Amino acid sequence: MQITLQNFTKTFDDVTVIEDMNLTVKDGEMLALLGPSGCGKSTTLFAICGIHRVNGGKILFGDRDVSDLPSQKRNVGVVFQSYALYPHMNAYENIAFPLKVRKDKPADIKRQVHEIAKLTHIEELLERKPGQLSGGQQQRVALARALVRKPDILLLDEPLANLDAKLRLEMRAEIRRIQLETGITAILVTHDQVEAMSMCDRIALMHDGKIVQLDKPSEMYNNPANKFVADFLGNPPITFLDAKHQGDLLVLPNGHEIKNPKLAASIQSLQVGIRPECFGPQFGTGIKGVVKFIEKQGREELFDIELTDGSQLRSIQPSGADLSIGDDVDWGLSLDDLLLFDLQGERL
Amino acid sequence: MSHNFRHWPIIVILSIVSLPLIIMFAFQIIDTFTTHPIDSMIPDRITFEQFSFLWDEAETGRANIWKVTLNTFIFATTTAVVVCSVSMTTAYALSRLNFPFRRFFLGGLIILHAFPTVTLIIAIFLILQIIGLYDTLLGVIMVKAALELPFGIWIMKGFYDNVPWEIEMAGVQDGASRFTVWWKLVLPQVQPGIFALMIFSFLSGWSEFLLPQVLAPGNDAQVLSTYLTALIADDTKIDFALFKAVGMFYAIPVIAIYLIFQNKLMNIYGGGTKG
Protein backbone atom coordinates (compact mmCIF):
# COMPACT_ATOMS: atom_id res chain seq x y z
CA MET A 1 0.00 0.00 0.00
CA GLN A 2 1.29 3.43 -0.91
CA ILE A 3 2.05 5.79 1.97
CA THR A 4 1.93 9.52 1.46
CA LEU A 5 2.99 12.22 3.88
CA GLN A 6 1.64 15.63 2.90
CA ASN A 7 3.12 18.68 4.63
CA PHE A 8 3.58 16.53 7.72
CA THR A 9 4.49 18.65 10.74
CA LYS A 10 5.30 17.45 14.24
CA THR A 11 6.01 19.56 17.28
CA PHE A 12 6.77 18.61 20.84
CA ASP A 13 5.57 21.40 23.11
CA ASP A 14 7.11 24.40 21.35
CA VAL A 15 9.91 22.60 19.54
CA THR A 16 9.17 21.88 15.90
CA VAL A 17 10.84 18.60 15.07
CA ILE A 18 9.55 18.18 11.56
CA GLU A 19 8.05 20.84 9.36
CA ASP A 20 6.17 20.42 6.09
CA MET A 21 7.62 17.08 5.16
CA ASN A 22 6.48 15.44 1.96
CA LEU A 23 7.22 11.83 1.21
CA THR A 24 5.70 9.08 -0.87
CA VAL A 25 6.51 5.44 -0.33
CA LYS A 26 5.47 3.33 -3.30
CA ASP A 27 3.43 0.18 -2.95
CA GLY A 28 5.66 -2.81 -2.19
CA GLU A 29 8.73 -0.70 -1.77
CA MET A 30 11.19 -0.80 1.10
CA LEU A 31 12.29 2.67 2.00
CA ALA A 32 14.96 3.66 4.49
CA LEU A 33 14.66 6.73 6.68
CA LEU A 34 18.32 7.37 7.27
CA GLY A 35 19.92 10.07 9.34
CA PRO A 36 21.96 10.91 12.40
CA SER A 37 20.29 10.65 15.81
CA GLY A 38 17.85 13.42 16.52
CA CYS A 39 17.05 14.08 12.88
CA GLY A 40 13.37 13.17 13.31
CA LYS A 41 13.34 9.78 11.63
CA SER A 42 11.84 7.90 14.56
CA THR A 43 9.34 10.69 15.09
CA THR A 44 8.22 10.25 11.50
CA LEU A 45 7.90 6.51 12.02
CA PHE A 46 5.85 6.91 15.19
CA ALA A 47 3.58 9.37 13.43
CA ILE A 48 2.98 6.88 10.63
CA CYS A 49 2.06 4.12 13.07
CA GLY A 50 -0.13 6.43 15.13
CA ILE A 51 1.76 6.62 18.40
CA HIS A 52 2.47 10.32 17.83
CA ARG A 53 -0.29 12.58 16.68
CA VAL A 54 0.46 14.80 13.71
CA ASN A 55 0.36 18.55 14.35
CA GLY A 56 -0.11 19.47 10.73
CA GLY A 57 -0.49 17.93 7.31
CA LYS A 58 -1.82 14.53 6.39
CA ILE A 59 -0.80 10.90 6.36
CA LEU A 60 -2.44 8.81 3.66
CA PHE A 61 -2.44 5.02 3.34
CA GLY A 62 -3.44 4.52 -0.27
CA ASP A 63 -6.22 7.08 -0.60
CA ARG A 64 -7.35 6.81 2.99
CA ASP A 65 -6.51 9.66 5.34
CA VAL A 66 -5.34 8.06 8.58
CA SER A 67 -4.03 11.21 10.27
CA ASP A 68 -6.68 11.07 12.99
CA LEU A 69 -7.06 7.31 13.32
CA PRO A 70 -5.72 5.67 16.48
CA SER A 71 -2.95 3.08 16.11
CA GLN A 72 -5.36 0.20 16.57
CA LYS A 73 -7.26 1.10 13.40
CA ARG A 74 -4.30 1.66 11.11
CA ASN A 75 -3.23 -1.93 10.54
CA VAL A 76 0.47 -1.23 10.72
CA GLY A 77 3.01 -3.79 11.92
CA VAL A 78 5.92 -2.41 13.90
CA VAL A 79 9.20 -4.00 14.92
CA PHE A 80 10.79 -2.05 17.75
CA GLN A 81 14.47 -1.62 18.42
CA SER A 82 14.14 -3.50 21.70
CA TYR A 83 11.75 -5.98 20.00
CA ALA A 84 9.21 -5.32 22.80
CA LEU A 85 8.23 -8.97 23.07
CA TYR A 86 5.82 -9.66 25.91
CA PRO A 87 8.10 -11.30 28.49
CA HIS A 88 5.40 -13.37 30.18
CA MET A 89 4.21 -15.04 26.98
CA ASN A 90 6.06 -17.63 24.92
CA ALA A 91 6.84 -17.02 21.25
CA TYR A 92 3.60 -18.63 20.10
CA GLU A 93 1.46 -16.49 22.42
CA ASN A 94 3.39 -13.40 21.40
CA ILE A 95 2.69 -13.98 17.74
CA ALA A 96 -0.91 -15.00 18.41
CA PHE A 97 -1.64 -11.90 20.50
CA PRO A 98 -2.70 -9.59 17.63
CA LEU A 99 -4.99 -12.32 16.32
CA LYS A 100 -6.51 -12.96 19.75
CA VAL A 101 -7.18 -9.27 20.13
CA ARG A 102 -8.91 -9.38 16.75
CA LYS A 103 -10.93 -12.36 18.07
CA ASP A 104 -10.02 -14.79 15.30
CA LYS A 105 -11.13 -18.39 15.72
CA PRO A 106 -8.60 -20.55 17.64
CA ALA A 107 -8.08 -22.86 14.65
CA ASP A 108 -7.41 -19.88 12.38
CA ILE A 109 -4.99 -18.41 14.89
CA LYS A 110 -3.06 -21.66 15.04
CA ARG A 111 -2.83 -21.93 11.26
CA GLN A 112 -1.74 -18.32 10.77
CA VAL A 113 0.87 -18.45 13.54
CA HIS A 114 2.40 -21.58 12.04
CA GLU A 115 2.39 -20.07 8.56
CA ILE A 116 4.23 -16.97 9.70
CA ALA A 117 6.59 -19.02 11.90
CA LYS A 118 7.52 -21.00 8.81
CA LEU A 119 8.21 -17.84 6.85
CA THR A 120 10.44 -16.45 9.59
CA HIS A 121 12.10 -19.82 10.37
CA ILE A 122 11.13 -20.02 14.04
CA GLU A 123 8.90 -23.11 14.04
CA GLU A 124 11.04 -24.94 16.62
CA LEU A 125 11.11 -21.95 18.96
CA LEU A 126 7.41 -21.36 19.48
CA GLU A 127 7.32 -22.86 22.98
CA ARG A 128 10.10 -20.67 24.32
CA LYS A 129 9.80 -17.50 26.37
CA PRO A 130 11.56 -14.38 25.03
CA GLY A 131 14.16 -14.67 27.79
CA GLN A 132 15.23 -18.04 26.38
CA LEU A 133 15.74 -16.70 22.85
CA SER A 134 18.88 -15.14 21.40
CA GLY A 135 18.79 -11.63 19.98
CA GLY A 136 18.38 -12.82 16.42
CA GLN A 137 15.60 -15.21 17.39
CA GLN A 138 13.77 -12.51 19.33
CA GLN A 139 14.07 -10.36 16.27
CA ARG A 140 12.42 -13.05 14.16
CA VAL A 141 9.60 -13.46 16.68
CA ALA A 142 9.06 -9.69 16.69
CA LEU A 143 8.96 -9.73 12.91
CA ALA A 144 6.49 -12.61 12.91
CA ARG A 145 4.27 -10.82 15.40
CA ALA A 146 4.32 -7.66 13.31
CA LEU A 147 3.45 -9.55 10.14
CA VAL A 148 0.95 -12.10 11.41
CA ARG A 149 -2.20 -10.05 10.92
CA LYS A 150 -1.15 -9.14 7.39
CA PRO A 151 -0.63 -5.41 7.97
CA ASP A 152 -0.77 -2.91 5.12
CA ILE A 153 2.55 -1.49 6.16
CA LEU A 154 5.58 -2.77 8.05
CA LEU A 155 7.64 -0.32 10.08
CA LEU A 156 11.08 -1.25 11.38
CA ASP A 157 12.63 1.00 14.02
CA GLU A 158 16.39 0.35 14.12
CA PRO A 159 15.70 -3.38 14.07
CA LEU A 160 19.34 -4.42 13.88
CA ALA A 161 20.86 -2.01 16.39
CA ASN A 162 20.87 -4.53 19.25
CA LEU A 163 22.45 -7.40 17.33
CA ASP A 164 26.10 -8.35 17.06
CA ALA A 165 27.91 -7.79 13.78
CA LYS A 166 27.51 -11.27 12.34
CA LEU A 167 23.83 -11.60 13.21
CA ARG A 168 23.23 -8.15 11.82
CA LEU A 169 24.51 -9.29 8.46
CA GLU A 170 22.29 -12.36 8.57
CA MET A 171 19.15 -10.50 9.68
CA ARG A 172 19.71 -7.83 7.05
CA ALA A 173 19.29 -10.44 4.37
CA GLU A 174 16.45 -12.15 6.24
CA ILE A 175 14.35 -9.03 6.69
CA ARG A 176 14.78 -8.15 3.05
CA ARG A 177 13.86 -11.70 1.99
CA ILE A 178 10.70 -11.66 4.10
CA GLN A 179 9.77 -8.22 2.84
CA LEU A 180 10.17 -9.33 -0.77
CA GLU A 181 8.29 -12.59 -0.20
CA THR A 182 5.32 -10.85 1.41
CA GLY A 183 5.50 -7.88 -0.95
CA ILE A 184 4.67 -5.57 1.94
CA THR A 185 5.40 -1.85 1.88
CA ALA A 186 8.08 -1.28 4.49
CA ILE A 187 9.85 1.65 6.10
CA LEU A 188 13.16 1.06 7.83
CA VAL A 189 14.47 3.62 10.27
CA THR A 190 18.20 3.44 10.76
CA HIS A 191 21.29 5.51 11.37
CA ASP A 192 23.47 2.89 9.72
CA GLN A 193 24.10 3.74 6.08
CA VAL A 194 25.19 0.20 5.26
CA GLU A 195 21.83 -1.18 6.42
CA ALA A 196 19.96 1.42 4.45
CA MET A 197 22.00 0.88 1.29
CA SER A 198 21.96 -2.90 1.41
CA MET A 199 18.32 -3.47 2.36
CA CYS A 200 16.25 -0.79 0.75
CA ASP A 201 14.96 0.20 -2.66
CA ARG A 202 15.23 3.86 -1.88
CA ILE A 203 16.72 5.98 0.88
CA ALA A 204 15.34 9.17 2.33
CA LEU A 205 18.23 10.88 4.04
CA MET A 206 17.04 13.16 6.82
CA HIS A 207 18.80 16.03 8.53
CA ASP A 208 17.29 18.41 11.09
CA GLY A 209 13.76 17.28 10.38
CA LYS A 210 14.02 17.59 6.62
CA ILE A 211 14.54 15.10 3.84
CA VAL A 212 17.79 16.18 2.23
CA GLN A 213 17.75 13.64 -0.56
CA LEU A 214 15.45 10.84 -1.66
CA ASP A 215 17.07 8.45 -4.09
CA LYS A 216 18.23 4.96 -4.90
CA PRO A 217 21.22 3.89 -2.77
CA SER A 218 23.72 3.88 -5.66
CA GLU A 219 22.53 7.25 -6.98
CA MET A 220 22.77 8.76 -3.54
CA TYR A 221 26.31 7.51 -3.10
CA ASN A 222 27.56 8.54 -6.52
CA ASN A 223 25.52 11.65 -6.89
CA PRO A 224 24.96 13.31 -3.51
CA ALA A 225 22.85 16.44 -3.52
CA ASN A 226 25.04 18.24 -1.02
CA LYS A 227 28.00 18.00 1.27
CA PHE A 228 25.96 16.54 4.13
CA VAL A 229 24.84 13.59 2.02
CA ALA A 230 28.33 13.01 0.68
CA ASP A 231 29.71 13.13 4.18
CA PHE A 232 27.04 10.88 5.70
CA LEU A 233 27.22 8.11 3.13
CA GLY A 234 30.35 6.10 2.64
CA ASN A 235 32.51 4.22 5.08
CA PRO A 236 35.31 5.17 5.58
CA PRO A 237 34.01 8.69 5.08
CA ILE A 238 34.84 11.14 2.36
CA THR A 239 37.42 13.90 2.89
CA PHE A 240 37.06 17.49 1.74
CA LEU A 241 39.73 19.87 0.47
CA ASP A 242 39.35 23.61 -0.03
CA ALA A 243 40.12 24.50 -3.63
CA LYS A 244 40.41 27.60 -5.82
CA HIS A 245 39.06 28.03 -9.31
CA GLN A 246 41.52 29.98 -11.45
CA GLY A 247 41.00 30.27 -15.18
CA ASP A 248 40.27 26.75 -16.30
CA LEU A 249 42.24 25.20 -13.51
CA LEU A 250 41.12 23.80 -10.18
CA VAL A 251 43.88 24.36 -7.65
CA LEU A 252 44.07 22.15 -4.57
CA PRO A 253 45.59 23.55 -1.37
CA ASN A 254 48.85 21.67 -1.95
CA GLY A 255 49.24 23.40 -5.30
CA HIS A 256 48.12 20.45 -7.42
CA GLU A 257 46.24 21.63 -10.52
CA ILE A 258 43.34 19.87 -12.18
CA LYS A 259 42.54 20.90 -15.74
CA ASN A 260 39.18 21.73 -17.19
CA PRO A 261 36.89 21.43 -14.17
CA LYS A 262 33.81 22.59 -16.16
CA LEU A 263 32.84 25.23 -13.65
CA ALA A 264 31.12 28.56 -14.12
CA ALA A 265 33.67 31.36 -14.11
CA SER A 266 31.88 33.11 -11.26
CA ILE A 267 32.86 30.42 -8.78
CA GLN A 268 36.10 31.29 -7.07
CA SER A 269 36.41 29.08 -4.01
CA LEU A 270 34.89 25.68 -3.52
CA GLN A 271 35.32 22.37 -1.79
CA VAL A 272 36.35 19.10 -3.38
CA GLY A 273 35.08 15.88 -1.90
CA ILE A 274 37.40 12.92 -2.42
CA ARG A 275 36.23 9.44 -1.43
CA PRO A 276 38.96 7.11 -0.12
CA GLU A 277 38.61 4.82 -3.13
CA CYS A 278 39.31 7.74 -5.50
CA PHE A 279 42.80 8.41 -4.22
CA GLY A 280 45.69 6.01 -4.64
CA PRO A 281 48.65 4.86 -6.71
CA GLN A 282 46.38 3.35 -9.38
CA PHE A 283 45.34 6.87 -10.44
CA GLY A 284 48.86 8.03 -11.35
CA THR A 285 50.87 10.57 -9.43
CA GLY A 286 50.89 14.23 -8.57
CA ILE A 287 49.74 14.36 -4.95
CA LYS A 288 52.62 14.06 -2.54
CA GLY A 289 52.22 13.32 1.12
CA VAL A 290 53.30 11.38 4.18
CA VAL A 291 51.56 8.33 5.63
CA LYS A 292 50.23 9.39 9.03
CA PHE A 293 48.20 6.40 10.03
CA ILE A 294 47.45 2.91 8.73
CA GLU A 295 44.34 0.97 9.73
CA LYS A 296 44.49 -2.67 8.66
CA GLN A 297 41.03 -4.12 8.05
CA GLY A 298 42.07 -7.51 6.72
CA ARG A 299 41.00 -7.37 3.10
CA GLU A 300 41.73 -3.67 2.86
CA GLU A 301 43.98 -1.09 4.40
CA LEU A 302 43.02 2.45 5.17
CA PHE A 303 45.64 5.18 4.93
CA ASP A 304 45.57 8.69 6.34
CA ILE A 305 47.85 10.81 4.17
CA GLU A 306 49.00 14.27 5.18
CA LEU A 307 49.65 16.40 2.12
CA THR A 308 52.56 18.81 1.88
CA ASP A 309 50.38 21.75 2.94
CA GLY A 310 49.05 19.94 6.00
CA SER A 311 45.59 18.94 4.72
CA GLN A 312 44.53 15.31 5.02
CA LEU A 313 43.25 12.74 2.53
CA ARG A 314 42.08 9.19 3.09
CA SER A 315 42.78 6.29 0.80
CA ILE A 316 41.59 2.73 0.86
CA GLN A 317 43.74 0.09 -0.84
CA PRO A 318 43.72 -3.67 -1.15
CA SER A 319 45.98 -5.19 1.52
CA GLY A 320 49.59 -5.83 0.68
CA ALA A 321 50.91 -2.34 -0.03
CA ASP A 322 54.33 -2.25 1.53
CA LEU A 323 54.01 1.00 3.44
CA SER A 324 54.54 2.06 7.01
CA ILE A 325 53.84 5.22 8.98
CA GLY A 326 56.15 8.07 7.95
CA ASP A 327 56.70 6.85 4.37
CA ASP A 328 56.41 9.35 1.54
CA VAL A 329 53.87 8.65 -1.17
CA ASP A 330 53.08 10.20 -4.53
CA TRP A 331 49.62 9.16 -5.60
CA GLY A 332 46.90 10.36 -7.96
CA LEU A 333 43.19 11.15 -8.01
CA SER A 334 40.37 9.60 -10.00
CA LEU A 335 39.31 12.81 -11.68
CA ASP A 336 35.91 11.58 -12.86
CA ASP A 337 34.75 10.82 -9.34
CA LEU A 338 35.55 14.12 -7.66
CA LEU A 339 32.54 15.74 -6.01
CA LEU A 340 32.48 19.52 -6.08
CA PHE A 341 30.55 21.64 -3.57
CA ASP A 342 30.19 25.37 -3.09
CA LEU A 343 31.02 26.95 0.23
CA GLN A 344 27.43 26.55 1.42
CA GLY A 345 27.76 22.81 0.86
CA GLU A 346 25.52 22.60 -2.23
CA ARG A 347 26.63 20.38 -5.08
CA LEU A 348 28.10 22.09 -8.14
CA MET B 1 37.54 -10.16 50.38
CA SER B 2 38.09 -12.88 52.97
CA HIS B 3 41.85 -12.47 52.80
CA ASN B 4 42.15 -9.03 54.29
CA PHE B 5 38.91 -9.13 56.19
CA ARG B 6 38.31 -11.45 59.12
CA HIS B 7 34.81 -12.62 59.83
CA TRP B 8 34.93 -13.60 63.47
CA PRO B 9 35.18 -10.14 65.12
CA ILE B 10 32.10 -9.06 63.21
CA ILE B 11 30.24 -12.20 64.16
CA VAL B 12 31.14 -11.72 67.82
CA ILE B 13 30.01 -8.10 67.84
CA LEU B 14 26.76 -8.89 66.06
CA SER B 15 26.08 -11.78 68.44
CA ILE B 16 26.53 -9.57 71.49
CA VAL B 17 24.36 -6.83 70.09
CA SER B 18 21.58 -9.19 69.13
CA LEU B 19 21.70 -11.23 72.31
CA PRO B 20 18.91 -9.29 74.07
CA LEU B 21 16.66 -9.85 71.07
CA ILE B 22 17.41 -13.55 70.97
CA ILE B 23 16.77 -13.90 74.71
CA MET B 24 13.47 -12.07 74.32
CA PHE B 25 12.32 -14.33 71.53
CA ALA B 26 13.52 -17.43 73.34
CA PHE B 27 11.67 -16.55 76.55
CA GLN B 28 8.55 -15.62 74.63
CA ILE B 29 8.50 -19.14 73.24
CA ILE B 30 9.70 -20.97 76.36
CA ASP B 31 7.37 -19.13 78.74
CA THR B 32 4.28 -19.89 76.75
CA PHE B 33 4.84 -23.63 76.93
CA THR B 34 6.20 -23.95 80.48
CA THR B 35 5.59 -22.84 84.02
CA HIS B 36 8.28 -21.72 86.41
CA PRO B 37 8.44 -21.14 90.19
CA ILE B 38 7.60 -17.63 91.23
CA ASP B 39 11.16 -16.81 92.34
CA SER B 40 13.01 -18.31 89.40
CA MET B 41 13.42 -17.92 85.66
CA ILE B 42 14.15 -21.63 85.13
CA PRO B 43 11.12 -23.55 83.86
CA ASP B 44 10.07 -26.63 85.82
CA ARG B 45 7.13 -28.04 83.84
CA ILE B 46 5.90 -28.20 80.25
CA THR B 47 2.28 -27.21 79.81
CA PHE B 48 -0.29 -26.21 77.26
CA GLU B 49 -2.67 -24.76 79.83
CA GLN B 50 -1.83 -21.23 78.86
CA PHE B 51 -3.36 -21.88 75.47
CA SER B 52 -6.65 -22.89 77.02
CA PHE B 53 -8.06 -19.55 75.91
CA LEU B 54 -8.28 -21.12 72.45
CA TRP B 55 -10.84 -23.75 73.46
CA ASP B 56 -12.34 -22.61 76.77
CA GLU B 57 -15.39 -20.38 77.04
CA ALA B 58 -14.35 -16.75 77.11
CA GLU B 59 -14.56 -15.02 80.47
CA THR B 60 -17.49 -12.71 80.80
CA GLY B 61 -16.83 -9.29 79.35
CA ARG B 62 -14.13 -10.62 77.12
CA ALA B 63 -14.65 -11.34 73.39
CA ASN B 64 -14.28 -14.85 71.98
CA ILE B 65 -10.75 -15.34 70.65
CA TRP B 66 -11.91 -16.91 67.38
CA LYS B 67 -14.32 -14.08 66.75
CA VAL B 68 -11.46 -11.64 67.32
CA THR B 69 -9.14 -13.63 65.07
CA LEU B 70 -11.77 -13.65 62.35
CA ASN B 71 -12.17 -9.89 62.76
CA THR B 72 -8.43 -9.40 62.45
CA PHE B 73 -8.33 -11.60 59.39
CA ILE B 74 -11.21 -9.76 57.71
CA PHE B 75 -9.65 -6.45 58.62
CA ALA B 76 -6.22 -7.33 57.23
CA THR B 77 -7.49 -9.09 54.10
CA THR B 78 -10.00 -6.44 53.12
CA THR B 79 -7.45 -3.70 53.67
CA ALA B 80 -4.94 -5.57 51.52
CA VAL B 81 -7.44 -6.14 48.72
CA VAL B 82 -8.64 -2.55 48.72
CA VAL B 83 -5.11 -1.15 48.84
CA CYS B 84 -3.96 -3.44 46.02
CA SER B 85 -6.84 -2.83 43.67
CA VAL B 86 -6.82 0.93 44.10
CA SER B 87 -3.01 1.17 43.90
CA MET B 88 -2.95 -1.02 40.80
CA THR B 89 -5.15 1.35 38.83
CA THR B 90 -4.15 4.68 40.33
CA ALA B 91 -0.45 4.02 40.02
CA TYR B 92 -0.86 3.10 36.34
CA ALA B 93 -2.67 6.34 35.68
CA LEU B 94 0.00 8.34 37.50
CA SER B 95 2.80 6.50 35.77
CA ARG B 96 1.51 6.43 32.21
CA LEU B 97 -1.53 8.54 31.49
CA ASN B 98 -1.51 12.20 30.77
CA PHE B 99 -4.29 13.95 32.64
CA PRO B 100 -4.84 17.38 34.15
CA PHE B 101 -3.13 18.05 37.50
CA ARG B 102 -0.99 14.95 37.22
CA ARG B 103 1.97 16.70 38.85
CA PHE B 104 -0.28 18.00 41.60
CA PHE B 105 -1.48 14.47 42.36
CA LEU B 106 2.06 13.14 42.36
CA GLY B 107 3.18 15.85 44.74
CA GLY B 108 0.17 15.27 46.94
CA LEU B 109 0.98 11.59 47.05
CA ILE B 110 4.46 12.21 48.39
CA ILE B 111 3.18 14.66 50.98
CA LEU B 112 0.50 12.22 52.11
CA HIS B 113 3.08 9.47 52.23
CA ALA B 114 5.28 11.50 54.56
CA PHE B 115 2.40 12.99 56.56
CA PRO B 116 2.11 11.91 60.21
CA THR B 117 -1.39 10.53 59.87
CA VAL B 118 -1.83 10.07 63.60
CA THR B 119 -2.50 13.77 63.83
CA LEU B 120 -5.67 13.23 61.82
CA ILE B 121 -7.12 10.74 64.24
CA ILE B 122 -9.51 13.17 65.95
CA ALA B 123 -10.93 14.41 62.69
CA ILE B 124 -11.33 10.83 61.49
CA PHE B 125 -13.06 9.92 64.73
CA LEU B 126 -15.53 12.75 64.26
CA ILE B 127 -16.20 11.87 60.64
CA LEU B 128 -16.81 8.24 61.46
CA GLN B 129 -19.21 9.28 64.23
CA ILE B 130 -21.14 11.50 61.86
CA ILE B 131 -21.50 8.88 59.12
CA GLY B 132 -22.30 6.20 61.66
CA LEU B 133 -19.29 3.96 61.10
CA TYR B 134 -17.72 4.52 64.50
CA ASP B 135 -17.04 1.26 66.33
CA THR B 136 -17.56 -0.87 63.22
CA LEU B 137 -15.03 -2.99 61.38
CA LEU B 138 -16.00 -1.37 58.07
CA GLY B 139 -15.10 2.06 59.38
CA VAL B 140 -11.64 0.99 60.54
CA ILE B 141 -11.03 -0.84 57.29
CA MET B 142 -11.84 2.29 55.27
CA VAL B 143 -9.55 4.44 57.37
CA LYS B 144 -6.72 1.93 57.37
CA ALA B 145 -6.94 1.38 53.60
CA ALA B 146 -7.01 5.11 52.95
CA LEU B 147 -3.93 5.67 55.08
CA GLU B 148 -2.05 2.78 53.44
CA LEU B 149 -2.84 3.98 49.91
CA PRO B 150 -0.13 6.62 49.41
CA PHE B 151 2.52 4.02 50.18
CA GLY B 152 0.88 1.42 47.93
CA ILE B 153 0.40 3.78 45.02
CA TRP B 154 3.95 5.05 45.30
CA ILE B 155 5.37 1.52 45.32
CA MET B 156 3.22 0.40 42.40
CA LYS B 157 4.10 3.50 40.42
CA GLY B 158 7.74 2.51 40.77
CA PHE B 159 6.96 -0.89 39.33
CA TYR B 160 4.96 0.56 36.43
CA ASP B 161 7.73 3.04 35.67
CA ASN B 162 10.03 0.08 35.08
CA VAL B 163 7.83 -1.49 32.40
CA PRO B 164 9.22 -0.46 29.01
CA TRP B 165 7.04 1.87 26.97
CA GLU B 166 7.69 -0.27 23.92
CA ILE B 167 5.61 -3.09 25.37
CA GLU B 168 2.61 -0.81 25.47
CA MET B 169 3.34 0.63 22.05
CA ALA B 170 3.63 -2.87 20.64
CA GLY B 171 0.33 -3.83 22.24
CA VAL B 172 -1.44 -0.83 20.78
CA GLN B 173 0.06 -1.58 17.37
CA ASP B 174 -1.17 -5.13 17.69
CA GLY B 175 -4.66 -3.69 17.84
CA ALA B 176 -5.33 -3.94 21.57
CA SER B 177 -7.22 -1.22 23.44
CA ARG B 178 -5.49 0.68 26.19
CA PHE B 179 -7.40 -1.35 28.77
CA THR B 180 -6.43 -4.70 27.20
CA VAL B 181 -2.84 -3.54 27.05
CA TRP B 182 -2.92 -2.76 30.76
CA TRP B 183 -4.73 -5.90 31.77
CA LYS B 184 -3.00 -8.45 29.53
CA LEU B 185 0.45 -6.97 28.95
CA VAL B 186 1.39 -4.53 31.69
CA LEU B 187 -0.17 -6.11 34.79
CA PRO B 188 1.73 -9.38 34.38
CA GLN B 189 4.96 -7.37 34.40
CA VAL B 190 4.17 -5.76 37.76
CA GLN B 191 2.79 -8.94 39.32
CA PRO B 192 5.68 -9.28 41.79
CA GLY B 193 4.88 -5.77 43.00
CA ILE B 194 1.19 -6.49 43.45
CA PHE B 195 2.02 -9.65 45.34
CA ALA B 196 4.49 -7.95 47.63
CA LEU B 197 2.12 -5.06 48.25
CA MET B 198 -0.66 -7.53 49.04
CA ILE B 199 1.41 -9.28 51.71
CA PHE B 200 2.76 -6.04 53.01
CA SER B 201 -0.59 -4.41 53.52
CA PHE B 202 -1.98 -7.62 54.98
CA LEU B 203 0.77 -7.67 57.58
CA SER B 204 0.34 -3.98 58.21
CA GLY B 205 -3.38 -4.53 58.79
CA TRP B 206 -2.72 -7.56 60.95
CA SER B 207 -0.47 -5.58 63.28
CA GLU B 208 -2.45 -2.34 63.26
CA PHE B 209 -3.22 -1.25 66.79
CA LEU B 210 -3.91 2.45 67.01
CA LEU B 211 -6.83 2.71 64.60
CA PRO B 212 -8.91 -0.17 66.00
CA GLN B 213 -8.11 0.98 69.52
CA VAL B 214 -9.40 4.50 68.93
CA LEU B 215 -12.05 3.97 66.29
CA ALA B 216 -13.52 0.61 67.26
CA PRO B 217 -13.03 0.05 70.97
CA GLY B 218 -16.10 -2.18 71.44
CA ASN B 219 -16.00 -5.95 71.69
CA ASP B 220 -17.78 -6.54 68.39
CA ALA B 221 -15.10 -5.04 66.22
CA GLN B 222 -12.17 -6.07 68.39
CA VAL B 223 -9.01 -7.29 66.67
CA LEU B 224 -6.12 -9.25 68.15
CA SER B 225 -3.96 -6.23 68.91
CA THR B 226 -6.67 -4.53 70.92
CA TYR B 227 -7.66 -7.84 72.50
CA LEU B 228 -4.08 -8.13 73.69
CA THR B 229 -4.06 -4.69 75.27
CA ALA B 230 -7.40 -5.37 76.88
CA LEU B 231 -5.75 -8.31 78.65
CA ILE B 232 -3.18 -6.22 80.49
CA ALA B 233 -5.41 -3.21 80.87
CA ASP B 234 -7.51 -5.48 83.02
CA ASP B 235 -6.75 -3.74 86.35
CA THR B 236 -6.20 -6.21 89.18
CA LYS B 237 -5.24 -9.65 87.99
CA ILE B 238 -2.70 -9.41 85.23
CA ASP B 239 -2.08 -12.84 83.72
CA PHE B 240 1.28 -12.55 82.01
CA ALA B 241 1.28 -16.18 80.91
CA LEU B 242 -1.98 -15.66 79.08
CA PHE B 243 -0.70 -12.42 77.64
CA LYS B 244 2.35 -14.16 76.27
CA ALA B 245 0.34 -17.04 74.87
CA VAL B 246 -2.04 -14.71 73.05
CA GLY B 247 0.94 -12.75 71.81
CA MET B 248 2.43 -15.96 70.48
CA PHE B 249 -0.83 -16.87 68.79
CA TYR B 250 -0.95 -13.37 67.31
CA ALA B 251 2.61 -13.50 66.00
CA ILE B 252 2.57 -16.94 64.40
CA PRO B 253 0.82 -15.92 61.14
CA VAL B 254 3.19 -13.00 60.71
CA ILE B 255 6.25 -15.19 61.18
CA ALA B 256 4.83 -17.83 58.86
CA ILE B 257 4.06 -15.30 56.13
CA TYR B 258 7.52 -13.78 56.37
CA LEU B 259 9.17 -17.17 56.20
CA ILE B 260 7.13 -18.31 53.21
CA PHE B 261 7.19 -15.11 51.20
CA GLN B 262 10.45 -13.43 52.16
CA ASN B 263 11.78 -13.59 48.63
CA LYS B 264 8.67 -12.00 47.20
CA LEU B 265 8.74 -9.29 49.85
CA MET B 266 12.27 -8.35 48.82
CA ASN B 267 10.76 -7.29 45.49
CA ILE B 268 9.17 -4.27 47.02
CA TYR B 269 12.59 -2.86 47.75
CA GLY B 270 14.27 -4.26 44.64
CA GLY B 271 11.50 -2.99 42.42
CA GLY B 272 12.69 -5.04 39.47
CA THR B 273 10.53 -6.28 36.62
CA LYS B 274 12.49 -9.43 36.05
CA GLY B 275 10.01 -12.14 36.94
Interface residues (C-beta under 8 A of the other chain):
Chain A: C49 G50 I51 P70 S71 Q72 N75 V76 G77 V78 F80 Q81 S82 Y83 A84 L85 Y86 P87 H88 F97 P98 V101 R102 R145 A146 R149
Chain B: P164 E166 I167 M169 A170 G171 V172 Q173 D174 G175 A176 S177 T180 K184 L185 P188 Q189 T273 G275
